[in-house]
Amino acid sequence: MLDDEIGRLSKERQQLASQLKEVRGHSQKVQTDIILEADIICCTLSTSGGGLLESAFWRQGLDPFSCVIVDEVSKAV
């Protein structure tokens, strides 16, 4: 009886993990599509080198930006 419940819960956990992976993949695709369609992207300097922008541009063989403006004046002090 307890083994049956553990087996059921384990199977349910695996199904939920699979669904979560699918949702995360879809979410990343939507974010990438939005970034690729954007004319202007505003982000922090650290985010600009992050995985999301990297996967959106470099993996697709695109030149990421024709112009970059960096404003880190608040970090100067």
C-alpha positions as CSV (number, residue, x, y, z in Angstrom):
1,M,0.0,0.0,0.0
2,L,2.7,2.5,0.9
3,D,4.9,1.3,-2.0
4,D,2.0,1.9,-4.4
5,E,1.6,5.5,-3.0
6,I,5.3,6.1,-3.3
7,G,5.3,4.8,-6.9
8,R,2.3,6.9,-7.8
9,L,3.9,10.0,-6.3
10,S,7.2,9.3,-8.1
11,K,5.5,9.0,-11.4
12,E,3.5,12.2,-10.8
13,R,6.8,14.0,-9.9
14,Q,8.4,12.9,-13.1
15,Q,5.4,14.1,-15.1
16,L,5.5,17.5,-13.4
17,A,9.3,17.8,-14.0
18,S,8.7,17.1,-17.7
19,Q,5.9,19.6,-17.9
20,L,8.1,22.2,-16.1
21,K,10.9,21.6,-18.5
22,E,8.5,22.1,-21.4
23,V,7.1,25.4,-19.9
24,R,10.6,26.7,-19.3
25,G,11.7,25.9,-22.9
26,H,8.6,27.7,-24.2
27,S,9.2,30.7,-22.0
28,Q,12.8,31.0,-23.2
29,K,11.6,30.8,-26.8
30,V,9.1,33.5,-26.2
31,Q,11.7,35.7,-24.6
32,T,14.1,35.1,-27.5
33,D,11.5,35.9,-30.1
34,I,10.7,39.2,-28.3
35,I,14.4,40.1,-28.1
36,L,15.0,39.3,-31.8
37,E,12.0,41.5,-32.8
38,A,13.0,44.5,-30.6
39,D,14.4,47.6,-32.1
40,I,15.8,48.8,-28.7
41,I,16.9,46.6,-25.7
42,C,17.5,48.2,-22.3
43,C,19.3,46.2,-19.7
44,T,22.1,46.4,-17.2
45,L,25.7,45.9,-18.3
46,S,25.9,42.6,-16.5
47,T,22.6,41.4,-18.1
48,S,23.9,42.3,-21.5
49,G,26.5,39.5,-21.3
50,G,24.0,37.1,-19.9
51,G,22.7,33.8,-21.3
52,L,19.4,35.1,-22.6
53,L,20.9,37.7,-25.0
54,E,23.7,35.3,-25.9
55,S,21.3,32.5,-26.9
56,A,19.1,35.0,-28.8
57,F,21.9,36.4,-31.0
58,W,25.1,34.4,-31.1
59,R,23.6,31.0,-31.4
60,Q,21.6,32.3,-34.4
61,G,24.7,33.7,-36.0
62,L,23.4,37.3,-35.8
63,D,25.4,40.4,-35.1
64,P,23.8,41.5,-31.8
65,F,23.9,45.3,-31.9
66,S,24.7,48.0,-34.4
67,C,25.0,50.6,-31.6
68,V,25.5,50.2,-27.8
69,I,25.1,53.0,-25.2
70,V,26.5,52.2,-21.8
71,D,25.4,54.2,-18.8
72,E,27.1,53.1,-15.6
73,V,27.4,56.5,-14.0
74,S,25.7,55.3,-10.8
75,K,28.6,52.8,-10.4
76,A,31.2,55.5,-10.6
77,V,31.2,56.3,-6.9
